[in-house]
């Protein structure tokens, strides 16, 4: 902002001391400091607003270029589609359907459903039964109460 050296500040301080007096100098210094702080905050706000408006203008320019590019791509794709449809209609215009070998009635019918002949009740496990019995793999359902009774610790005083 303003370029003030040490000697200039000392001269201003001496003049202020003489003019204002030593008893009012601290209050005046606080007021001047508060005003300088407000001025600095105001300048910072103005700078931030200017930079924000510049960024907004840049974003608007970028949006305009992107929409223009999207329109260009859309027109090129549409012209490509039109060209393809025209060439397709020209290519298929000479075919009357009788000379085409791929229009057989067998190929037009959907495939017939064939049952896979699986029975989930007869499905065999990958592990043999003797291995399941030895390792304790459950092969039959058991209720929760029966499972608790099976694994309940036996007390030594209760007769069996």
C-alpha positions in Angstrom: 0.0 0.0 0.0 2.0 3.0 1.3 5.8 2.6 1.6 6.8 4.0 5.0 10.2 3.5 6.4 11.3 3.4 10.0 12.5 7.0 10.0 9.2 8.2 8.5 7.2 6.3 11.1 9.4 7.7 13.9 8.8 11.2 12.6 5.0 10.7 12.5 5.0 9.2 16.0 7.0 12.2 17.4 4.6 14.7 15.7 1.6 12.8 17.0 3.0 12.7 20.5 3.5 16.5 20.5 0.1 17.3 18.9 -2.1 14.8 20.7 -0.3 14.5 24.0 0.9 11.4 25.8 -2.4 10.7 27.6 -4.6 10.4 24.4 -1.9 8.7 22.2 -2.8 5.0 23.1 -6.5 5.5 22.3 -5.7 7.2 19.0 -3.2 4.5 18.1 -5.9 1.8 18.7 -8.4 3.7 16.6 -5.9 4.1 13.8 -5.0 0.4 14.0 -8.7 -0.6 13.8 -9.3 1.6 10.8 -6.2 0.2 9.0 -7.5 -3.3 9.7 -10.9 -2.5 8.3 -9.3 -1.0 5.2 -7.1 -4.1 4.7 -10.2 -6.4 5.1 -12.1 -4.3 2.6 -9.3 -4.5 0.0 -9.0 -8.2 0.5 -12.8 -8.6 0.0 -12.6 -6.5 -3.2 -9.7 -8.7 -4.5 -11.6 -11.9 -3.7 -14.7 -10.6 -5.5 -12.7 -9.6 -8.6 -11.0 -13.0 -8.7 -14.4 -14.8 -8.3 -15.9 -12.8 -11.2 -12.9 -13.6 -13.4 -13.3 -17.3 -12.6 -17.0 -17.1 -13.3 -16.3 -15.6 -16.7 -13.7 -18.3 -17.5 -16.3 -21.0 -16.5 -18.9 -19.4 -18.7 -16.5 -19.4 -21.6 -15.6 -23.0 -20.9 -19.3 -24.0 -20.8 -19.9 -22.3 -24.1 -17.0 -24.1 -25.8 -18.2 -27.5 -24.4 -21.8 -27.0 -25.6 -20.5 -26.0 -29.0 -18.3 -29.1 -29.1 -21.3 -31.3 -28.0 -23.4 -29.8 -30.8 -20.6 -30.5 -33.3 -20.4 -34.1 -32.2 -24.1 -34.5 -32.3 -24.3 -33.2 -35.9 -21.5 -35.4 -37.0 -23.1 -38.5 -35.4 -26.4 -37.6 -36.9 -24.9 -37.2 -40.4 -23.1 -40.6 -40.0 -26.3 -42.3 -39.0 -28.1 -40.7 -42.0 -25.3 -41.9 -44.3 -25.5 -45.4 -42.9 -29.2 -45.6 -43.2 -29.0 -44.4 -46.8 -26.3 -47.0 -47.7 -28.2 -49.7 -45.8 -31.4 -49.0 -47.7 -29.5 -48.9 -51.0 -27.9 -52.3 -50.2 -31.1 -54.0 -49.1 -33.3 -52.5 -51.8 -32.2 -55.2 -54.4 -33.0 -58.1 -52.1 -36.5 -59.5 -52.4 -36.2 -62.2 -49.7 -36.4 -65.2 -52.0 -32.8 -65.2 -53.0 -31.5 -64.9 -49.4 -30.3 -68.2 -48.1 -30.4 -67.2 -44.4 -34.2 -66.8 -44.4 -35.1 -70.4 -43.9 -38.1 -71.3 -41.7 -36.0 -73.5 -39.4 -33.7 -70.7 -38.4 -36.6 -68.3 -37.7 -38.3 -70.5 -35.1 -37.2 -70.3 -31.5 -35.4 -73.3 -29.9 -37.5 -75.9 -28.2 -37.2 -76.2 -24.4 -35.5 -79.4 -23.3 -35.8 -80.4 -19.6 -32.4 -81.0 -18.0 -33.5 -84.2 -16.3 -32.0 -83.3 -13.0 -33.5 -84.3 -9.6 -32.2 -82.4 -6.7 -33.4 -85.0 -4.3 -31.0 -87.6 -5.8 -28.0 -85.3 -5.9 -24.9 -87.1 -4.5 -22.4 -85.2 -2.4 -18.7 -85.0 -3.2 -17.7 -86.4 0.2 -18.3 -90.1 0.9 -20.6 -91.0 3.8 -17.9 -92.7 5.9 -15.9 -89.4 5.8 -18.9 -87.4 6.8 -19.6 -89.7 9.7 -16.0 -89.7 10.9 -15.6 -85.9 10.8 -19.0 -85.1 12.2 -20.6 -83.4 9.2 -24.3 -83.0 9.8 -26.3 -85.1 7.3 -29.7 -84.9 9.0 -31.6 -81.9 10.4 -31.8 -81.6 14.1 -33.8 -79.2 16.2 -32.2 -76.5 18.3 -33.4 -78.2 21.6 -32.0 -81.6 20.5 -28.7 -80.0 19.6 -28.5 -78.3 23.0 -29.4 -81.5 24.8 -26.8 -83.4 22.8 -23.9 -81.1 23.6 -25.0 -80.2 27.2 -22.2 -80.9 29.7 -23.0 -83.9 31.9 -22.9 -83.3 35.6 -21.1 -85.9 37.7 -23.9 -86.0 40.4 -26.9 -86.6 38.0 -27.7 -90.2 37.4 -28.0 -91.4 33.8 
